[in-house]
């Protein structure tokens, strides 16, 4: 996977996690008993890569699908590059 896609997913995932109360709350919304899986992905020293599947799960848990898929060519799932698009100051 292209490094810029991974870094974009990671940066935006971190922003969305922070905006929604932190990794513990997001993990609970995703059905995880503890946040270790998300910490491995979004920690400052990550040991896992944020995949498309994980991005979809986070979006579904945070009810972001309609907000993030603003692409005329988007299907029910957005393209890889659009996963966790950068947050605009207008959205905050």
N, C-alpha and C positions, 0 to 999 in steps of 0.2 A: 504494500500500500504506500502511496506517495507520502513522504514525510510531512508536507504542508497540510495534507488532509488530516493526518493523525494529530498534528499540533493544533489545527483549527478545532477539531472535535474536542480535544482535551481542554483547550482554553475556554471554549463555549460551554462545555459540560461543567467545568468548574464554576463558571459564572451562574449558570442555571441552578446548580446545586446550592451555591451560596444564597442565591435569591429565594430559594424554596426552603430555607431553614437549616441547611447543612447536610452533610453526608449521612448522618444517622436518620434524619427524617425522610430523606429521599430513599434510602435503603428500605425503610419500613413501608413506604408507599409502594415500593417495588415487590414487597413480600419477602425480603431478606430478613433473617433473624438478627444479623449484625452487619455493619457497614464494611467489613473487611474487603469484599470483592470490589466495591467502588473505590475504597482507599487505594487498592493496588493499581487502579487505573488513573485516578485523579490526584493522587498524592504528589507533592513536589518532586519526589524521586520514584516515579511509577515503575512497576514491574510488569504491567500488562498494557496492551494496546486497546484503545477504545474502538470496538468493532461497530459495524453498521447495526448488527442485531442489538447490541447493548444500547446504542443511541436510540433505536426504536423503543426499547423497553423503558428507557428514562423518559422519553417524550410521552409515551402512553401513560406512565405513572404520574407525570406532572401535567397531563392534559395539554400538551403543547403541539399536538399534531396539526391542528388547524392554523395555529399561529406560525409555525415554522415552514409549512409547505406552501409558500407563496410563489409558485412557479407555474407559468401558463402550461408547461409541458409535464407537470408533476402528475403522477398516477396516485394510487392510494399510498404509495411509498415514494419519498423524494429520492433524488439521486444522491450518490455518496457525497458529493461536494456540498450539498445543501444541509447535511446533517448538522445540527447545532449551528445555524448561521450566526455570525457575529451579532451581538446585541447592539442595537442602536441606542443612543442616549434618549431618543424619543420613546422607546419602549419601557424605559426604566421609570 
